[in-house]
């Protein structure tokens, strides 16, 4: 029976100016290379290399953003800009645990760590989520302080420039990490990208505050700050939920149903008794127990198993291993 394959190539193309800039720069996640050659190579190795390159590039972009903000601070002498610059630098360093996790994931499994070191990626995600929580709390606090004790903004042109630099740099990193995270199945990288987006929104709030001051409506500063802070709470909750589910070996039920539906198209297969899937970092492992419709030779059983595994990899490109146990259907 013919059926269509969803190979999960979600590229999330967008037509925004930042996306077009990133495509022009060939940033990871924005290229049109669908990597079909991965089928002939080691998909896990290629995904891990992409992840490492993405984090390094994110650190470079955030580092450049911080340097530009330091230059603007020196030119303006604004203490507020200095505080925001130091905050952005600290947030950029949060990517280092994720980078370490991806490097560890390259190590081979051994008799103690039989699934390898991919779980370090999920642990890094926990630290990132904690950092996001602190950022959300900090922004809520600052917004409340500005509502209660509004302070006049000085050096408006420099503050506006710094906020634009901060927004563009963080948003580029956010788009890049979220795209790559979705592509390779890394919730930790997605969370890190969401953290960068939070910093970008914070910088954008400063720009809106400048506009409010220029038009004689300084109250826009704390109001917009509170609105963005509430949006950040939502981002924080989504990140916490995603990392919690990953740590608990949860998978999307629709993904399980999708794998089962494709596997049941294999000739000679009668039913699927059970299917268990789990993420280890950004790689997936599974065990499937199936019943055959009629007795089969060893060669026929092996062919059925190979066909099931091929169908499963068509649905889950990040599938590292699927163990298929075959048994005869009870008569």
KOLDREN-637147 format. One record per residue: x, y, z of N, C-alpha, C in turn. Coordinates in steps of 0.2 Angstrom, whole numbers, plus 5000, padded with zeros to 4 digits. Layout:
! residues N
XYZXYZXYZ/...
END
This chain:
! residues 331
500449945000500050005000500450065000/500350114996500750174995500550225001/501150255003501050305008501550355008/501450415010501850465010502350465016/502950485015503450495021503550565023/503450575029503650635032504350635035/504850655032505550645034505750705039/505250735041505350785047505850845045/505850865039506350915037505950985038/505951005044505651065046506151125046/506151165041506651215040506451285043/505751295044505451355046505751415043/505751415036505951475032505551535034/505851585035505451645036505751705031/505351755030505551805025505751865029/505851865035506051925039506751945037/506952015038507552035036508152005040/508051985046508551945050508651875047/508151845045508251775042508651785035/508451835031508751845025509551865026/509651905031510351915032510751855034/510451815038510751745041510851705035/510351705030510451655024511051685020/511051745019511651775015512351765018/512351755025512951735029513051665029/512551625027512651555027512651525034/512251555039512351535046511951465046/512151425051511851355052511151365053/510751325050510051325051509651365046/510051405042509751455037509951435030/510351385029510551365022510051315019/510051305013509551265010509851195008/510351175012510651115011510251065016/509951015012509450975016509850905019/510550905017510950855020510750785018/510450775012510250705010510850655010/511450685009512050645010512150615016/511750635022511850605028511650535028/511250515023511050445023511650395022/512150425018512750385017513250395022/513250435027513750445032513450435039/513850455044513650455051513150515053/512550495053512050555054512250585061/512350545066512450565073513150615073/513650595069514250635069514150695066/513750695060513650755056513150805061/512650785064512250825068512650855074/513050815077513450835082513950895080/514250885074514750935071514350995070/513750995067513251055066513151085073/512951045078512851075084513451115087/514051085087514651115089514751185086/514751175079514851235075514351295076/513751275078513151325079513351355086/513551325091513651355097514251395097/514751375094515351415093515151485089/514751475084514551535080514151585084/513751555088513251595093513751625098/514251595101514651625105515051685102/515251675096515551725092515151785091/514551775089514051835087513951865094/513751835099513651865106514251905108/514851875107515451905109515551975105/515451975099515452035095514952085097/514352055098513852105101514052135107/514352105112514552125118515152175117/515652165113516152215111515852275109/515352275104515052335101514752375107/514452335111514052375117514552405122/515152375123515652405127515952465123/516052465117516252525113515752585114/515152565114514652615114514552645121/514752595126514752615133515252665134/515852655132516452695133516352765130/515952765124515852825121515252865124/514852835128514252865131514352875138/514752835142514852835149514152815153/513752785150513052765153513152705157/513052715164513052655168512552605167/511952625165511452575163511652535157/512052565152512252525147512752475149/513252495154513752445157513352385160/512852405164512552345167512252295162/511952325157511552285152512152245148/512752275147513252235143513552185147/513652195154513852145158513352085158/512752105159512152055159512252005153/512252045147512252005140512951955140/513451985143514051945143513951875147/513651885153513551825157513051775154/512551805150512151755147512451725141/512951755138513251725132513651665135/513951665141514351615144513951555146/513251565146512851505147512851455142/513051465136513151425131513751375131/514151385136514751345137514651275139/514151265144513951205146513651155141/513351195136513051155130513551135126/514051175125514651165120515051105123/515151105130515551045133515150985132/514450985133514050925132514150895125/514150945120514150915113514850885112/515350915115516050885114516050815117/515750815123515750745127515350695123/514850715119514450675115514750635110/515350665108515750635103516150565105/516150565112516550505115516150445114/516450385113516150325112515850295118/515350255118515050225123515550175126/515450165133515850115136515450065140/515850025144515449975148515050005154/515250065156514950105161514350145159/514550185153514050225150513850195143/513450145144513250105138512850145133/512550195135512150245130512650305128/513250305130513650355128513550415133/513750475131513750535135513250585133/512750565129512250615126511850645131/511750615137511250635142511550705145/512250715144512550775147512150835143/511950825137511650885134510950905138/510650855140509950865144510150905151/510750885154510950915160511150985159/511450995153511651065151510951105150/510451075148509851105147509551125153/509651095159509351105165509651175168/510351185167510751245169510451305165/510351285158510051345154509351365156/508951315158508251335160508351375167/508751355171508851395177509051465176/509551475171509751535169509251585166/508751545162508251585159507751605165/507651565170507251585176507451645179/508151645180508451705184508351765179/508451755173508351815168507651845169/507151795169506451815169506351855175/506551825181506451865187506851925188/507451935185507751995185507452055181/507152035175506752075171506152105174/505752055177505152075181505352125187/505852105190506052155196506252225193/506652225188506852295185506252325182/505752295179505152325177504752355182/504652315188504352345193504652405197/505352405197505652455200505552515195/505552515189505452565184504752595185/504252555187503552575188503552615194/503852595199503852625206504352685206/504952685203505452735203505652755196/505252785192505552795186506152845186/506652825181507252865181507252895174/507452955173507552985166508152955163/508052945156508552915152509052965149/509652955149510153005146510552965141/510853015136511252985131510752935126/510252965124509652925121509952895115/510352935111510552905104511052845105/511452845110511852795112511552735115/511052745119510652695121510252655116/509952695111509552665106510052625101/510652645100511152605096511252545099/511452545106511652485110511052435110/510452465110509852415111509752385104/509852425099509752395092510352335091/510952355093511452305092511352235096/511052255103510952195107510352155104/509852185101509252145098509452105092/509852135088509952105081510452045083/510952055087511452005089511051945092/510651955097510351905101509851865097/509451905092508951875088509251835083/509851855080510151805075510351745079/510651745085510851685088510251645090/509651675092509051645094508751605088/508751635082508451605076508951545074/509551555074510051505072509951445077/510051455083510051395088509351365088/508751395088508151365088508051325081/508251345076508151305069508651245070/509251255072509651195072509451145077/509251175083508951125088508351085086/507951115082507351075080507651025074/508051045071508351005065508650935068/509050945073509450885076509050855082/508550885084508150865090508450875097/508750935098509050955104508651005108/508250985113507851035117508351085121/508951065122509351105126509651165122/509751145115509951205111509351245109/508751225109508151265108508051315114/508151285120508151325126508651375126/509251365124509751415124509651465119/509351445113509051495108508551545111/508051515115507551555118507851595123/508351575127508751625131508951685127/509251675122509551725118508951775115/508351745114507851785112507551825118/507551805124507451845129507851905130/508551895129508951955129508852005124/508651975118508452015112507852065114/507352025117506752065119506952115124/507352105128507552155134507852215130/508352205125508652255122508052295118/507552265115507052295111506652335116/506552315122506152355127506552425129/507152415129507552475130507452525124/507452505118507352545112506652575113/506152545115505452565115505452625121/505852615126505852665131506152725129/506652725124506952785121506452815117/506052785113505552815109505052845114/504852815119504352845124504652905127/505252915128505552975131505553025126/505753015120505753065114505053095113/504553055113503853075112503553105118/503853105124503553135130503153085133/503253015133502852965136503352915139/503752945145504152895148503852835151/503252835152502852785156502852725151/503052725144503052675140503652625142/504152655145504752605147504452555152/504252565158504052515162503452475160/502952505156502352465154502652415149/503052435144503252385139503752335143/504052355148504552305151504052255155/503552275158503052225161502752175156/502552205150502252165145502752105142/503452135141503952085139504152035144/504152055150504252015156503751955156/503151975155502551925155502651875150/502851895144503051855138503551805140/504051835143504651795145504451735150/504051755154503751705159503451645155/503151655149502851605145503451565142/503951605139504551565136504851525142/504951545148505251515153504851445154/504251455155503851395156503851345151/503851365145503951315139504651285139/505151315141505751285141505851235147/505551255153505551215159505151145157/504651155154504251095152504551045147/504851085142505251045137505851005140/506251035144506751005147506550945152/506050965156505750915161505550845157/505150855152504950805148505550765145/506050795143506650765140506950725145/507050755151507350715157506950655159/506350655158505850605160505750555154/506150555149506150515143505450515140/505150575140504450575137504650595129/504150565125504150575118503450595116/503450635110502750655107502350585106/501750575108501350515107501250515099/501150575096501050565089501650535085/502250555088502850525084502750445085/502550415091502550345092502050315087/501450355086500950325082501150335075/501550385073501750385066502250335064/502750315069503150265068502750195067/502350185071501950125071501550115064/501250175062500850175056501250155050/501950185050502350165044502650095045/502750075051503050005052502449955050/501849965051501349915049501249905042/501549955038501449945031501949885028/502449865032502949815030502649745029/502749715024502449655022502649605027/502149555029502349505034502249525041/502149585042502049605049501349605051/501149575056500449575058500249625063/500649635068500449685073501149715077/501049765081501549795085501349785092/501649745096501449735103501649785107/502249815106502449875110503049915106/503049975108503550025105503750075111/504450075112504650115117505250155114/505150225115505650265112505950315118/506550335117506850385122507350425119/507450485121507950525119508550525123/509150525120509750525124510150585121/510050645124510350705120509950715114/510250725109509850735103509750675098/509950615101509850555097509250515101/508950475097508450435099508550355099/508350325104508450245104507750215105/507650155103506950125103507050045104/506450025106506349945106505649935104/505549895099504949875096504849795097/504249775099504149705099503549695094/503649655089503149645084502949565083/502349555080502149485079502049485071/502249425069502249415061501549375060/501349385054500749355052500749285050/501349255049501449185048502249175049/502349105050503049085051503449105045/504149125047504549155043505249125044/505649125039506349095040506749155043/507349135045507849185048507949245043/508049225037508249275032507649325031/507049295031506449335030506249375036/506449355042506349395048506849455048/507449435046507949495046507749545041/507449525035507249575030506649615033/506149585037505649625040505949675045/506349655049506649695054507049755050/507449735045507749795041507249845038/506749815036506149865033505849905038/505749875044505449915050505949975052/506549955052507050005054507150055049/507050045043507150095037506550135038/505950105039505350155040505350195045/505650175051505650215057506150275056/506750255053507250315051506950365046/506450345042506150395038505750435042/505450415047505050455051505450495056/506050465059506450495064507150505062/507350555058508050555056508550555061/508350575068508850565073508850495077/508550445074508550385077509250355076/509550335082510150305082510150235082/509650205085509550135086508850105087/508650065083507950035085508049955085/507949925091508049855092507349825091/507249775086506649745084506649675086/506149655091506049585093505449555089/505649505086505049475082504849405085/504149405085503849335088503249315084/503149255084502549235080501849255083/501349265079500749285082500449215085/500149225091499749175094499249145090/499149085089498649055084497949045088/
END
